[in-house]
Amino acid sequence: GFWHAVELALGQPVVVDCGDDAGLAMAALRQGSRELLFSGPENVAAKLDSMAGQLGGRVHRDLGGELIALLPEDDPAGVLAARE
């Protein structure tokens, strides 16, 4: 899927921030994302994590460390290259 191709191009995993939108999280899984950030209810997060786990992924409730926010028009590889 799309997100798997982005990860291959970047050479590292991409965590898709789905906010509290479970539908968006499921769509991201369908598009190949295996690392999701979900801030919705814990019971929904557990169900999403189970779905992601069946695909070899996981749902994060928060992320430590530095985050890089990308806009739809951004080139992810270019953004990372500019940070080096």
Salt bridges, closest charged atoms under 4 A:
GLU35 OE1 - ARG58 NE 3.02
GLU35 OE1 - HIS60 NE2 2.56
GLU42 OE1 - ARG61 NE 3.22
GLU66 OE2 - ARG83 NH2 1.77
